[in-house]
Amino acid sequence: MSDAHNNDHSGEIEPVGPIADPGLPAHTWRPTDVDPAKEKRAERQVAGFFGLSAICTVLFLVAYFTLDIDDNWHVVAGFGASTMALGATLGLSLMFIGIGIIHWSRKLMADHEISELRHPANSPEEDRVATLKALNEGIEESGIGRRPLIRNSLLGAMGLVGLPAVVLLRDLGPLPGDKLEHTIWGKGLKDKPMRVVRDGIWTPILASDLEIGDLVNCQPDALHNPERYELDPTEVEGIASQVHKSKASLVLLRMNPEDIKPGKDKDGNSRENWTVNGIVAYSKICTHVGCPISLNERTTHHLLCPCHQSTFDLADSGRVIFGPAGRPLPQLPLGVDAEGYLVATRDFDEPVGPSYWERDYYDRW
Amino acid sequence: MTVGDMSKVAKTNGTEPATAPKGAKAAGAIANWADERLGLGTAMKKNLRKVFPDHWSFMLGEIALWSFVVLLLTGVFLTLWFDPSMTEVQYNGSYDPLRGVHMSSAMASTLDISFDVRGGLLMRQMHHWAAMIFIASMMIHMLRVYLTGAFRKPRELNWVIGCLLLLLGTIEGFTGYSLPDDLLSGTGVRAADGFMKASPVVGSYMSFFLFGGEFPGDSIIPRFYAMHILLIPGILLGLVAAHMLLLVYHKHTQWAGPGRTEENVVGYPMLPVYAAKAGGFFFIVFGVITLLGGLFSLNPVWKFGPYDPSKVTAGSQPDWYMGWPDGLLRIIPAWETHIWGVTLSWNVMLPILVMPPLMLMILIALPFLEAWITGDKREHHLLQRPRNAPTRTAIMVALMTFYGLSWAAGGNDIIAIKMHLSINQITYFMRAAVFIGPVIAFLITKRWCISLQRHDEGKLLHGYESGVLVRSPEGGYAEKHLPLPEGEAYRLSARDIDPTPETVEEIESSGLAGRQVKLRRLRAKLAAVFFADNVQKPTAEELHDAQHHAEHELHELEAQIAAGPNKHGPADH
């Protein structure tokens, strides 16, 4: 910017003020400086603090070796006896050391303020000149300015050698492919469509089990019963199970069938046969950032995400009626199998969970 | 360097004569041994008695430093037992309610540290408390540095380092509280997965690379662990060292006062007083964190249980320092663009991917912006009272208001429950408040500062309010003002006159044109706003006249008082 103008303000700050600097006030002696009795007392106090610290340390050791933790963390006022005793004794022993040292410095160490001159942050002019000269000599002797071929090829090589650092990270993970678009709900067989089972107890559900207003958290049967769907058990164990759950978690809600306003599916067909006796099934994973949605307003068939309060209307194709979520909850088409249990007739017809760049959208109204 | 009269400082124990103390002799021998090998004599010559000025607000950064040390100590302890693995195991430890439950090794080892290692829960809770204190004290320290103008030349780079420390501390906190793999932290990681997926073009790739496949995968905890105990602490340590070295090189700023000028630094020497105070303070910070860790439970992961992507608890919130972006994430309208088969999630990008980096950029840029606007290129070592830089103070208060409202929005569900309000109405209110609040805060702060400047000016020119009321012969009442003590008057008047950057008129009369001039015009306009209505300190003549006038009034009042009650004063009144 305009350096010419800025120079008006550079340099030292003018110390001119309306009042002359009266200078540092005279030092006053503390009682401990002039009264040997007070000095003696302060000395005893400091040593006393250190002594208290030592006592606390001993108590810490006693607590460590005598108190059990087990799981009795609520023994004393809601805290584990061991944790509380260890924390209190160690905390006090540290604090007494600190208090003692500070008391010592305040009462007994010299309390004369001393004054030191400041120097500007920059180096003296002759140093600057010498450094610049050395720098220029070094650059000149390297010939980097005169040999553009060497300079440019070096810059090119240095630029390229950064690539391995990026490429080496490639194996951090596989490419997404179409993994985000499918869930294990699509793994049902023709004669054994994927049953909807209660999360945790893994029992299948009859349509008649639900009252109007009931909300049930569900999982695909395959997570508990892979053989029935001709899946390898390792596909649903441990981490794999967590991956499936993070996409397949489901909520069932039974409402008055007249309340349901069926929307359209991906191909523009009505969703009217996606429900069974007023029971609808929606993904439990919020379309905002992926929290499991859990709060049901029983009278309004609205479902609220506890993380950021996006609210979805399950009677209206999962429409977002409040909050930051940008798209409706995916709906799972429900049916019943030969034994009358609720099943998914096919997979979700769109990816579940948070939005991402390549995720397409279709209007369901 | 001047050393005062030490004649009366206690250096005996009261009964022994003051001979050369044993400690000094031993220290001398060690120093000699070290100097012959390391040549420390020259380096330490100035630094052992380096002067540090004293003020309570200079202690805030120290809290951050010492809590960082506590983090390193307790963190090393935790690594001895923590197993950063997502392999599923059955928990068989001492905590009854979770025995037999399947969980990751990370969660199981966290429970072991809490219930089967004596002092383990204490260390875990100390680590977490220290982390919160670390970040809180960095923030308050930053406010202190900004509001007192300590960031000005030559300390701008230390300000930048400080901002980076705050950023790294926050990331360190997030990776740290995610490690136990409990239900609450897993929910946070799940949200982080959503944040990454919202990035344009590369979102799902970033997510798959970070998680080693589909969320949650088996890689995120070990990867966070490597970042949390190696990568970030390494950078933090380097930056903290640089922060301290620059502090020593620049010498600490100080408040103006009698004998305290731009050219000197007045305070206690490093050895012994400052070393004792700082060292003692380390033990106090350490002790307070230990007491908190022992007496105040936090992050009870055993109550949350292991992470399960299908479960969540109501009132799920990140640690407080992540709360403000979370608040923005809650109040942003449902903005998503679907076009040409792709999705742009503004509802995630703006609050998470745009706002926090933008806030950091603004913070980093503040010293440079102010220097550019004011054209002030001088070195500053005396601190400014917030009132004496009204616009600067108002900018920070506006930023704080934005931060605070966003943060409060992060607890909109809690506010709704505790205050029996509608969450929808709180959200709508917050949507407007985060924009309007900072503007109101800016205006109020700026005027408030200027009023305080006027108050200071009044005290300087007319003296302080003595509390003595005097009735005039006409029956009017007036309060007697008395002149300030010399030191106090000097303290109030020892401040810069605001710089006078070029004005728009000056630029226009220069007859220049082009892009450079446009920029200069912009700068001149901003500078006019920046300094608008500021009260400058009085000149020597103004002060003299005012004091003369005040003395005259005082004499008159005294004469009236001397005349006694209900009697008229001098005839000319």
Interface residues (C-beta under 8 A of the other chain):
Chain A: M1 S2 H5 N6 N7 D8 H9 S10 G11 E12 I13 P15 G17 P18 I19 A20 D21 P22 G23 L24 P25 H27 W29 T32 D33 V34 P36 E39 K40 E43 Y64 I69 D70 D71 W73 G78 F79 G80 S82 T83 M84 A85 L86 G87 A88 L90 G91 L92 S93 L94 M95 F96 I97 G98 I99 G100 I101 I102 W104 S105 L108 M109 A110 D111 H112 E113 I114 S115 E116 L117 R118 P120 A121 L169 L172 G173 P174 L175 P176 K179 L180 D199 N217 Q219 E237 G238 I239 Q242 V243 K245 S246 K247 S249 K284 I285 H288 V289 G290 C291 P292 S294 L295 P306 C307 H308 Q309 S310 V320 F322 G323 P324 A325 G326 R327 G353 P354 S355 Y356 W357 E358 R359 D360 Y361
Chain B: M1 T2 V3 G4 D5 M6 K8 V9 A10 N13 G14 R49 K50 V51 M86 T87 E88 S94 Y95 D96 P97 S114 F115 D116 R118 G119 G120 L121 L122 Q125 M126 P154 T187 R190 A191 D193 G194 F195 K197 A198 S199 P200 V201 V202 G203 S204 Y205 S207 F208 F209 L210 F211 G212 G213 E214 F215 P216 G217 D218 S219 Y249 H250 K251 P258 G259 R260 T261 E262 E263 N264 V265 V266 G267 Y268 P269 P272 V273 A276 K277 G279 G280 F281 F282 F283 I284 V285 F286 G287 V288 I289 T290 L291 L292 G293 G294 L295 S297 W302 Y307 D308 P309 S310 K311 V312 T313 A314 G315 S316 D326 L329 R330 I331 I332 P333 A334 W335 E336 H338 G341 V342 T343 L344 S345 W346 N347 V348 W372 G375 D376 K377 R378 E379 H380 H381 N412 D413 I423 N424 T427 L460 E486 G487 A489 Y490 S493 A494 D496 P499 P501 E502 Q516 L519 R520 R523 K537 P538 T539 A540 E542 L543
